Amino acid sequence: MEKLQVKEKEADVLLQKNSYLVGEVRYLTDAVQHLNQRAAELEADRQQAREKIRSLLNRRVPAVPPAKTVAKPSPDPAQLLQLGRLTRALNVSSKKLRATVQQALADMRKQLEQLKGSVGELARVEREGAAEVEELRSLYRREAAERKSLHNKVLELQGNIRVFCRCRRSDRASSCLETAGDQEVVLVQKGSKKKFQFDKVFTPSSSQEEVFSGMLPVITSCVDGYNVCVLAYGQTGSGKTYTMMGSKENPGVNIRSVRELLHICCECACFQMSMLEIYNETLKDLLTKSPNASLDIRVQGKSVAVPGLTQVQVQTEADILGVMEMGERNRKIASTKMNTQSSRSHLLVALEVEISDSVSGLTTRGTLTLCDLAGSERISKTEAEGQRLVEAAAINKSLTALGQVFGALKCNALHIPFRNSKLTHLLQPCLSGDAKCCVFVNVSPDVKDVVETLSTLQFGSTIRQVSLGRAAQNIGPARGGKTAK
Ligand SMILES: Nc1ncnc2c1ncn2[C@@H]1O[C@H](COP(=O)(O)OP(=O)(O)OP(=O)(O)O)[C@@H](O)[C@H]1O
């Protein structure tokens, strides 16, 4: 890239030189024209002077026939002498002028020849520079493709679904969880211990930064044109929203992912954002001015779409944060007995990233889907009733459907029941081999939550045994640009 930039700078300098020389040629051509004109004027002056001299000399010849006896006054000899001197001086200066003009013309011809040579040399250097730039471009294309392919291979080896366990912080002294290494968590229930393995286990003391670093390579995949999905699953109050959204001072996965994407993409990317919630099995657009209008899912080939869903073009972190804040405000939050800021709906934030690489001429399109699931909860424990009970039933139904999908994926079943709920239907493209997925299972260490913690850990273990197919990269020609290989 550096070499390419240096060559492009050199090409700019040569172009500037070229245009300067073209100006010079134009200036000299004008000067030659001017001198020619001046020479013609002088020639005309000379002719005029000659005419004058001739007429003066003629005056010396008697105009009247000699028959007349009247004596004519003879011309003044001093005047004649002066006239002769003037004629000679005029002849000398005319010769000098002609010689000067001829010399100037010869000099200019020489300069023109030199300029023509320089222009030819410049054109040759430019041709060579362009060939070198093209060679560097193809080298860059090959290297970028190799990097993407290696990065993807590493992720495939790690598994296209990665499951992280995050244990929430707690003030209570007793805990039902023990950690053994950074990939194992042990659940202690009535004296017996059960071990669960994950790609990474984050303890209560793990920072937001550490949690995000685990999924950083997957975010890079989004820039490479893959569909990436991040899910947070767990009982209500276990820290899903904290993990995904975090606080202003200590942001979570959502904000950090967006920051990372903006950092990697610089100015060459175009971002489209949408936000929806699934509340009581209905889809709600969170970025529309009429948030109560419900939406439908439509199947389009291998992907699913939500016609009418608001897509906002965003370019900076401030834009994205503004859109997220607007969506969060519209989200249904109601207080339950277990968590005073409980999310009663599943939240899906989708960020479509389109990157046009000016060097390779290719465009990649990836989607990052960030999903904060509503909390799994036991209705008897939360003492939900009325509207809260309806919500809890809908949440549990869709989470059960999610579990069934993972169960079927784990067994490589022929039929995967994606359409059993709106949530799984929407997540189908993220879970059917077209994407890379990160799942956070959030657990509470409190002894009173041991049943839910066990169920969440079992859910996470099931997901960990799922291996998605080979992820498909969405790469294509730039709009109006070159064709991808
Ligand atoms: N790792 C953590 N460190 C500090 N505080 C945390 C952590 N995890 C969760 N919390 C706090 O615990 C409370 C509940 O967390 P959060 O709202 O994220 O739970 P949730 O799983 O999203 O719940 P629900 O499903 O009901 O929305 C919040 O006040 C949050 O700030």
The ligand as a MOL file (V3000), in Angstrom:
LIG
                    3D

  0  0  0     0  0            999 V3000
M  V30 BEGIN CTAB
M  V30 COUNTS 31 33 0 0 0
M  V30 BEGIN ATOM
M  V30 1 N -20.9920 -8.3690 34.9380 0
M  V30 2 C -21.7190 -7.4480 35.5700 0
M  V30 3 N -21.1080 -6.5130 36.3030 0
M  V30 4 C -21.8130 -5.5670 36.9440 0
M  V30 5 N -23.1540 -5.4690 36.9160 0
M  V30 6 C -23.8240 -6.3660 36.2050 0
M  V30 7 C -23.1510 -7.4060 35.4940 0
M  V30 8 N -24.0740 -8.1560 34.8720 0
M  V30 9 C -25.2700 -7.6030 35.1830 0
M  V30 10 N -25.1300 -6.5380 35.9710 0
M  V30 11 C -26.2200 -5.7180 36.5300 0
M  V30 12 O -27.2960 -6.5900 36.8580 0
M  V30 13 C -28.5540 -6.0220 36.5520 0
M  V30 14 C -29.3620 -6.9290 35.6020 0
M  V30 15 O -28.6340 -7.0730 34.3980 0
M  V30 16 P -29.3110 -6.9960 32.9630 0
M  V30 17 O -30.3940 -5.9670 32.9110 0
M  V30 18 O -28.2350 -6.8860 32.0170 0
M  V30 19 O -30.0020 -8.4080 32.9370 0
M  V30 20 P -30.7810 -9.0950 31.7430 0
M  V30 21 O -30.2890 -10.4670 31.6590 0
M  V30 22 O -30.6990 -8.2560 30.5320 0
M  V30 23 O -32.2630 -9.0800 32.2940 0
M  V30 24 P -33.6450 -9.1570 31.4710 0
M  V30 25 O -33.6400 -10.3750 30.6690 0
M  V30 26 O -34.6800 -9.2130 32.5300 0
M  V30 27 O -33.6750 -7.9230 30.6620 0
M  V30 28 C -28.2660 -4.6690 35.9220 0
M  V30 29 O -28.3940 -3.6750 36.9130 0
M  V30 30 C -26.8130 -4.7750 35.4950 0
M  V30 31 O -26.1830 -3.5110 35.5230 0
M  V30 END ATOM
M  V30 BEGIN BOND
M  V30 1 1 1 2
M  V30 2 1 2 3
M  V30 3 2 2 7
M  V30 4 2 3 4
M  V30 5 1 4 5
M  V30 6 2 5 6
M  V30 7 1 6 7
M  V30 8 1 6 10
M  V30 9 1 7 8
M  V30 10 2 8 9
M  V30 11 1 9 10
M  V30 12 1 10 11
M  V30 13 1 11 12
M  V30 14 1 11 30
M  V30 15 1 12 13
M  V30 16 1 13 14
M  V30 17 1 13 28
M  V30 18 1 14 15
M  V30 19 1 15 16
M  V30 20 2 16 17
M  V30 21 1 16 18
M  V30 22 1 16 19
M  V30 23 1 19 20
M  V30 24 2 20 21
M  V30 25 1 20 22
M  V30 26 1 20 23
M  V30 27 1 23 24
M  V30 28 2 24 25
M  V30 29 1 24 26
M  V30 30 1 24 27
M  V30 31 1 28 29
M  V30 32 1 28 30
M  V30 33 1 30 31
M  V30 END BOND
M  V30 END CTAB
M  END
